[in-house]
């Protein structure tokens, strides 16, 4: 009986301790998120996303046109339609108009030069992203050469991953086309599942989350200037992927009900700003989850500006002294004594 009482009394502190630990960890994460200036970094990253989106789409369509598109023009049309459907709203049409205008102006050698320029211009996004991760993970920046190699490699990976995301978004339509063009209709249960809108929607969401997770996982694995394992990066990548798919599902409703008054170029700019700022926030949020909960990176004692101020003050402040006579005065150059002036010099 006494043993049971001891166990019973020992359970309450354990549950209370777990709750206190969770609250403490949550408070620490919020402090790290705020002290690292994550929202301010998201604003800067959103601007870099806006600048890089045209070069990225230009490089994807141009490289795809040189390879698969040259063999199958219908495949290139499917890629373009997929890009239009992959982004919320109608701003993807505006982007594609700029891209095709650039492609039509160039031919031959100029096209290759435009692709190389686009790859280099789009890679600047990942240099800016590494700067954000340096703050989040407390790492030293890469050198200039290593930084550019990483950025260009990530740009080339994006050229491969974005068409995969487009394919994932069109997977329900492919399944429906498979039913119509094959003998699966002879299997009532399978045909009923594929014709079910809920089932197709679930397949589309699941495939979108999977490809988005692969996209974020690649970023969290390659961009930080430190070794990051799958064990320490999958949580943030999964959170960012779910939030991205949720945004893509709900954002058209937001545009319809709250942004109906914005039309033309102004509406395109507002939609672009909202979309890329949200994308930047969830990207940095996933990195913060990985850094704090997996890598055990602790929050700064104060916000980033205050920490820099304190560090700079320690470098220039004189040594502390309790005695006013102990203060070291600035060193002065010794000057020779003036010669004695004679009476004739006074005249």
Secondary structure, DSSP 8 states (H G I E B T S, - for coil): -HHHHHHHHHHHHHHHHHHHHHHHHHHHHHHHHHHTTHHHHHHHHHHHHHHHHHHHHHHHHHHHHHTHHHH-HHHHHHHHHHHHHHSSTTHHHHHHHHHHHHHHH--THHHHHHHHHHHHHHHHHHHHHHHHHHHHHT-----HHHHHHHHHHHHHHHHHHHHHHHHHHTHHHHHHHHHHHSGGGGSHHHHHHHH-HHHHHHHHHHHHHHHHHHHHHHHHHHSSSS---GGGTHHHHHHHHHHHHHHHHHHHHHHHHHSTT--HHHHHHHHHHHHHHHHHHHHHHHHHHIIIIIS-----SS-HHHHHHHHHHHHHS----S-GGG----------------HHHH-
